[in-house]
Amino acid sequence: MAHFAAAWKREGYMNYSRIERVVKEMACRGLDRIIVSSPSSVYYLTNVWSEPGYRLMALVLEKNGDC
């Protein structure tokens, strides 16, 4: 997934203001990372829609904002 996230960042897909809000909430809750697996939630953070079907698709968000 990291290579997809890097490509999304390069292409300008990531919604940094939303990611920043999530990272702040993670800090408030003492979380080091979260795994986002809902397609609508991944879309909310990346502006990329995907329907993985039966495959697992997830975005791992670290406390420093890295994906």
C-alpha positions in Angstrom: 0.0 0.0 0.0 2.9 2.3 0.7 3.8 2.6 -3.0 0.2 3.5 -3.8 0.1 6.2 -1.1 3.4 7.6 -2.4 2.0 7.8 -5.9 -1.2 9.4 -4.5 0.9 12.1 -2.8 2.9 12.7 -5.9 -0.3 13.1 -8.0 -1.9 15.4 -5.4 -4.7 13.0 -4.4 -4.2 13.2 -0.6 -6.5 15.5 1.3 -4.0 16.9 3.7 -6.5 19.0 5.7 -8.6 15.9 6.5 -5.5 13.8 7.2 -4.3 16.6 9.6 -7.6 16.5 11.5 -7.4 12.7 11.8 -3.8 12.9 13.0 -4.8 15.4 15.7 -7.6 13.2 16.9 -5.2 10.2 16.9 -2.9 12.2 19.2 -5.8 13.0 21.5 -6.6 9.3 21.8 -2.9 8.2 22.1 -2.9 6.2 18.9 0.3 5.6 16.9 -1.4 4.5 13.8 -4.8 3.5 12.4 -5.9 1.2 9.6 -8.6 2.7 7.5 -10.4 0.0 5.5 -13.8 1.4 4.6 -13.7 2.5 0.9 -15.7 5.6 1.7 -13.2 6.5 4.5 -10.2 5.9 2.3 -11.9 8.1 -0.3 -12.5 10.8 2.3 -8.7 10.9 3.1 -7.3 10.3 -0.4 -9.9 11.5 -2.9 -9.4 8.1 -4.6 -12.5 5.8 -4.9 -11.9 2.1 -5.1 -14.1 -0.9 -4.8 -11.9 -3.7 -3.6 -14.5 -6.4 -3.9 -13.4 -9.4 -1.8 -9.9 -8.1 -1.4 -8.6 -6.2 1.6 -7.8 -2.6 0.8 -6.6 -0.4 3.6 -4.8 2.8 4.3 -2.4 2.8 7.2 -2.1 6.3 8.7 0.9 6.9 11.1 0.8 9.5 13.9 3.2 11.7 11.9 0.8 11.8 9.0 2.7 9.3 6.8 0.6 6.8 4.9 
